[in-house]
């Protein structure tokens, strides 16, 4: 009988998206720059949160801000 490798599922993590968006809105420009996000990119992220009330958490700049 062949040995089978079973796919091991990791525990599912739930992300509080609203808390992340609130944190980004309260963050200063200098904090964002210290995390490696440019001024224009940071302002664009904040503008999208205000306009749409939504945010893609999988973009590299947003991931840098949520570390």
C-alpha positions as CSV (number, residue, x, y, z in Angstrom):
1,X,0.0,0.0,0.0
2,X,1.4,3.4,-1.0
3,X,1.9,6.0,1.6
4,X,-0.3,9.0,1.1
5,X,0.5,12.5,2.1
6,X,-2.5,14.2,3.5
7,X,-3.0,17.9,3.0
8,X,-2.8,19.5,6.4
9,X,-5.1,22.5,6.7
10,X,-3.9,25.3,8.9
11,X,-6.3,27.0,11.3
12,X,-8.3,29.6,9.5
13,X,-7.5,33.2,10.5
14,X,-10.3,35.8,10.6
15,X,-9.2,39.3,9.9
16,X,-11.1,42.3,11.4
17,X,-11.1,44.4,8.2
18,X,-12.9,47.3,9.8
19,X,-10.3,47.6,12.6
20,X,-7.5,47.6,10.0
21,X,-9.2,50.3,8.0
22,X,-9.7,52.4,11.1
23,X,-6.1,52.0,12.0
24,X,-4.9,53.1,8.6
25,X,-7.1,56.1,8.6
26,X,-5.7,57.1,12.0
27,X,-2.1,56.5,10.9
28,X,0.1,59.5,10.1
29,X,2.0,60.0,6.9
30,X,5.4,59.7,8.7
31,X,4.3,56.3,10.2
32,X,3.4,55.0,6.7
33,X,6.6,56.2,5.2
34,X,8.6,54.5,8.0
35,X,6.8,51.3,7.0
36,X,7.9,51.7,3.4
37,X,4.7,53.1,1.8
38,X,5.1,56.2,-0.4
39,X,3.1,59.3,0.3
40,X,1.0,59.1,-2.8
41,X,0.2,55.4,-2.3
42,X,-0.8,56.0,1.3
43,X,-3.1,58.9,0.4
44,X,-4.7,56.8,-2.3
45,X,-5.3,54.0,0.2
46,X,-6.9,56.4,2.6
47,X,-9.1,57.9,-0.1
48,X,-10.4,54.5,-1.2
49,X,-11.3,53.7,2.3
50,X,-13.2,56.9,2.7
51,X,-15.0,56.7,-0.7
52,X,-15.8,53.0,-1.0
53,X,-15.6,51.9,2.6
54,X,-13.6,48.9,1.4
55,X,-10.0,47.9,1.0
56,X,-8.1,45.1,-0.7
57,X,-5.9,43.6,2.1
58,X,-3.7,41.6,-0.3
59,X,-1.8,44.5,-2.0
60,X,1.8,44.9,-0.9
61,X,1.4,48.4,0.5
62,X,-1.6,47.5,2.6
63,X,0.2,44.4,3.9
64,X,3.2,46.6,4.9
65,X,0.8,48.9,6.8
66,X,-0.9,46.0,8.7
67,X,2.3,44.4,10.0
